[in-house]
Amino acid sequence: MDERVAAGTLRGRGEGVRWERLGLPAVLVLLGIVFGAANRNFLTAGNLSNVARQYSPLALISIGQTFVIINGGIDLTVGALMALTSVCAALAMLAWGFAPGVLAGLALGTAVGAANGVLVARTPIPPFIVTLGALSMARGAAFTISGGQPISGLPTPLLWLGSGALGPVPVPAAVALAAFVIFHIVLTRTRFGLYTLAIGGNEEATRLSGVPTGWYKGMAYVLSGVLAATAGLILTARTFSGQPTIGESQELYAIASVVIGGTRLGGGEGSLVRTFLGVLVIAILGNGLNLLNVSSFIQMILIGLIIVLAVGTDFVRERIR
């Protein structure tokens, strides 16, 4: 496959799209002005630091979700995998210590992601069904292993991962920002990123060009699993306990962040810069509404409405093209 031609084709698909370039930044500025005027605490350094710490796990799973959706799939496992990682890593830390527990959690995320990837790449089962089943199994396993109870008594070095800071930047936010930079480079500057985009655009043509599409599809799920495990470790550090209940509905918020960022649900087009902006929209909206004491149920309604509008905008944009 001529990589230069493919890259040019893929870049061409994004030309002329103004919503991602202007719309999302304008929405962020508008939200900042509205919530800043409505509550004086919104724009304080303390609140913004809390927002960065709170939404870093969502940012991490949204990165993996972006790769999966770009190559034409979807991963519903991430929220439940965060919980399973939390429980298993906590037990491993109690048995072997901090570092082995972290490695065990990452290994678990890799294994679950690989299992999803193999099933998606090597069987005719749709990604939605594969990951929906994995979601149920992972959540059930988290409750079974923990007995439905938090696992406490974890080693104190874990606290730094959830509550520490690198200068003015919370450690979870630093991890998420580093991941965005690294994987933005991967998506835009490496063969893995190019082929991920190409598979989502036309899998059959990419396969006929000699690309091992199954391997690249599978690796997107491995990446998603590792990032979900990392998010689970961060939440474990924040609560300082293994929790079988964490990550509920996070897969939906991750999909919302990716879709709001303009990534096509059909695959073949997307950007981690836009996903980052989508995460910011979710984070600012959620924090602003919390400061205004808006019910969490109303917030769920608003997020659902935003998803519908974002997907509807995507379809309209495609028809115009």
C-alpha positions in Angstrom: 0.0 0.0 0.0 1.4 3.4 -0.9 1.5 5.1 2.5 1.9 8.6 1.0 -1.2 8.2 -1.1 -3.2 6.8 1.8 -2.1 9.5 4.1 -3.0 12.2 1.6 -6.4 10.6 1.1 -7.0 10.4 4.8 -5.9 14.0 5.3 -8.2 15.1 2.5 -11.2 13.7 4.3 -10.7 16.2 7.1 -10.3 19.3 4.9 -13.0 21.9 5.0 -14.4 20.6 8.3 -14.9 23.7 10.4 -16.8 22.3 13.4 -13.8 20.5 14.9 -11.6 23.5 14.2 -13.8 26.3 15.4 -17.0 24.9 17.0 -15.6 23.0 19.9 -13.2 25.7 21.1 -16.1 28.2 20.8 -18.3 25.9 22.9 -15.6 25.6 25.5 -15.1 29.3 25.7 -18.9 29.8 26.0 -19.2 27.2 28.8 -16.3 28.8 30.6 -18.0 32.2 30.4 -21.4 30.9 31.5 -20.2 28.8 34.4 -17.7 31.4 35.5 -20.4 34.1 35.7 -22.8 31.7 37.4 -20.4 30.5 40.1 -17.3 32.4 41.2 -15.5 29.2 42.2 -15.6 27.7 38.7 -12.4 29.5 37.4 -10.4 29.1 40.6 -7.1 27.2 40.4 -8.4 24.7 43.0 -11.5 23.9 41.1 -9.7 23.5 37.8 -7.1 21.3 39.5 -9.9 19.1 40.8 -11.5 18.9 37.4 -8.2 17.8 35.9 -7.8 15.1 38.5 -11.4 13.9 38.4 -11.7 13.6 34.6 -8.2 12.1 33.9 -9.5 8.5 33.9 -12.2 9.5 31.3 -9.5 11.1 29.2 -7.4 7.9 29.3 -10.2 5.6 28.2 -11.3 8.1 25.6 -7.9 7.8 23.9 -8.3 4.0 23.6 -11.9 4.4 22.4 -10.8 6.8 19.7 -8.5 4.2 18.2 -11.1 1.5 18.4 -13.9 3.7 16.8 -11.5 5.0 14.1 -10.9 1.4 12.9 -14.6 0.7 12.7 -15.2 -0.9 16.1 -16.5 0.0 19.6 -15.4 -1.0 23.1 -18.0 -1.2 25.8 -15.7 -3.1 28.2 -13.7 -0.1 29.5 -15.8 0.9 32.5 -16.2 -2.7 33.8 -12.5 -3.3 33.1 -11.6 -0.3 35.3 -13.5 -2.0 38.2 -11.9 -5.5 37.6 -8.5 -3.9 37.4 -9.1 -2.0 40.6 -10.1 -5.2 42.5 -7.4 -7.4 41.1 -4.6 -4.8 41.4 -5.7 -4.1 45.0 -5.4 -7.8 45.9 -2.1 -8.1 44.1 -0.8 -5.1 46.1 -1.8 -6.7 49.3 0.0 -9.9 48.4 3.1 -8.6 46.7 3.4 -4.9 47.1 2.8 -1.7 45.1 4.8 -2.2 41.9 3.8 -5.8 41.3 0.2 -4.8 41.9 0.4 -2.1 39.3 2.0 -4.5 36.8 -0.7 -7.1 37.5 -3.4 -4.5 36.8 -1.8 -3.5 33.5 -1.3 -7.1 32.5 -5.0 -7.8 33.2 -6.0 -4.8 31.0 -3.7 -6.2 28.2 -5.2 -9.7 28.5 -8.8 -8.5 28.4 -8.0 -6.1 25.5 -6.3 -8.9 23.6 -9.2 -11.3 24.1 -11.6 -8.7 22.8 -9.2 -8.0 19.8 -8.9 -11.7 18.9 -12.7 -12.2 18.9 -13.3 -9.0 16.9 -10.6 -9.7 14.4 -10.9 -13.5 14.0 -14.6 -14.1 14.3 -17.8 -12.7 12.6 -19.2 -11.6 16.0 -19.8 -7.8 15.9 -17.6 -5.7 18.2 -20.7 -4.4 20.0 -21.7 -7.9 21.0 -18.1 -9.0 21.9 -17.5 -6.1 24.2 -21.0 -6.0 25.6 -20.5 -9.6 26.7 -17.0 -8.8 28.1 -18.5 -5.8 30.0 -20.9 -8.1 31.8 -18.3 -10.7 32.5 -15.7 -8.2 33.8 -18.3 -6.4 36.1 -19.5 -9.8 37.4 -15.9 -10.9 38.0 -15.1 -7.7 39.9 -18.1 -8.3 42.2 -17.4 -12.0 42.6 -13.7 -11.6 43.4 -14.3 -8.8 45.9 -17.5 -10.2 47.4 -19.1 -6.8 46.5 -17.0 -5.1 49.1 -14.1 -2.5 48.9 -10.6 -3.9 49.3 -8.6 -1.6 51.7 -5.3 -1.6 53.5 -3.3 -0.8 50.3 0.3 0.4 50.3 0.8 4.1 50.9 2.9 4.7 47.7 -0.4 4.3 45.8 -1.6 7.6 47.3 0.8 9.6 45.1 -0.7 8.2 41.9 -4.1 9.6 42.9 -3.4 12.6 45.0 0.2 13.7 44.1 1.2 16.5 41.9 4.0 17.4 39.6 4.4 21.1 40.3 0.9 22.6 39.7 -0.3 19.6 37.7 -2.0 16.7 39.4 -0.3 13.4 38.7 -3.5 11.8 37.1 -3.7 14.8 34.7 0.0 14.6 33.9 -0.5 10.9 33.0 -3.5 11.7 30.8 -1.7 14.6 29.1 1.4 12.5 28.4 -0.9 9.8 26.9 -2.6 12.3 24.7 0.7 13.6 23.3 2.2 10.1 22.8 -0.8 8.6 21.1 -1.5 11.7 19.0 2.0 11.1 17.6 1.2 7.4 17.1 -2.0 8.2 15.3 -0.6 10.9 13.0 3.0 9.8 12.5 3.3 6.1 12.6 2.2 3.1 10.4 0.0 1.9 13.2 -2.0 5.1 13.1 -2.1 5.2 9.3 -3.4 1.7 9.0 -5.9 2.3 11.8 -7.4 5.1 9.8 -7.2 3.1 6.6 -9.0 0.0 8.1 -11.8 2.2 9.3 -12.1 3.9 5.9 -12.1 0.7 3.8 -11.1 -2.5 5.5 -11.3 -4.7 2.4 -9.2 -2.4 0.3 -6.6 -2.1 3.0 -6.5 -5.9 3.4 -6.0 -6.4 -0.4 -3.2 -3.9 -0.2 -1.3 -6.4 1.9 -2.0 -4.9 5.4 -2.6 -7.5 8.1 -5.8 -5.9 9.1 -6.7 -8.4 11.8 -3.5 -7.6 13.8 -4.1 -3.9 13.6 -7.7 -4.2 14.6 -6.8 -6.4 17.5 -4.1 -4.1 18.7 -6.5 -1.2 19.0 -8.5 -3.2 21.6 -5.2 -4.1 23.4 -4.4 -0.4 23.6 -8.0 0.3 24.9 -7.6 -2.4 27.5 -4.2 -1.0 28.8 -5.6 2.5 29.0 -8.7 1.3 30.8 -6.5 -0.5 33.3 -4.4 2.6 33.8 -7.6 4.6 34.5 -8.7 1.9 36.9 -5.4 2.1 38.8 -5.8 5.9 39.1 -9.3 5.6 40.5 -8.0 2.9 42.9 -5.4 5.4 44.0 -7.9 8.2 44.5 -10.2 6.1 46.6 -7.3 4.2 48.2 -9.2 1.0 47.8 -10.2 -1.7 45.3 -13.7 -0.9 44.2 -16.0 -3.2 42.2 -18.4 -0.3 41.5 -16.1 2.2 39.8 -16.3 2.9 36.1 -20.1 2.6 35.8 -21.3 4.3 32.6 -17.8 5.5 31.8 -17.8 3.7 28.5 -20.8 5.9 27.5 -19.0 9.1 28.5 -15.9 7.9 26.6 -18.0 7.3 23.5 -19.6 10.7 24.0 -16.2 12.4 24.2 -15.0 10.8 21.0 -18.2 11.5 19.1 -18.4 15.1 20.4 -14.8 15.5 19.1 -16.0 14.6 15.6 -14.7 11.1 15.2 -16.9 9.2 12.8 -18.8 6.3 14.4 -18.3 4.4 11.1 -14.6 4.7 11.3 -11.9 6.1 9.0 -11.7 9.6 10.5 -10.8 11.0 13.8 -8.3 13.0 15.9 -7.0 12.8 19.4 -6.9 16.6 19.5 -10.6 16.6 18.9 -11.2 13.9 21.4 -9.3 16.0 24.0 -11.6 18.8 23.3 -14.6 16.5 23.6 -13.3 15.3 27.0 -13.0 19.0 28.1 -16.6 19.6 27.0 -17.8 16.7 29.2 -15.6 17.8 32.1 -16.5 21.4 32.1 -20.2 20.7 31.6 -20.2 18.2 34.4 -18.3 20.3 36.9 -20.2 23.5 36.0 -23.5 21.7 36.6 -22.3 20.2 39.8 -21.4 23.7 41.1 -24.9 24.9 40.2 -26.3 21.9 42.1 -28.0 20.5 39.0 -29.2 16.9 39.6 -27.0 14.1 38.3 -30.1 12.7 36.5 -30.5 16.0 34.6 -26.8 15.8 33.7 -27.4 12.3 32.2 -30.2 13.7 30.1 -28.0 16.5 28.8 -25.1 14.2 28.0 -27.5 12.0 26.1 -28.9 15.0 24.2 -25.3 16.1 23.3 -24.5 12.6 22.0 -27.6 12.6 19.7 -26.8 16.1 18.4 -23.1 15.2 17.8 -24.0 12.1 15.9 -26.7 13.9 14.0 -24.2 16.6 13.0 -21.8 14.0 11.8 -24.5 12.5 9.5 -25.5 15.9 8.2 -21.8 16.7 7.5 -21.4 13.4 5.6 -24.5 14.1 3.4 -23.3 17.6 2.6 -20.0 16.2 1.4 
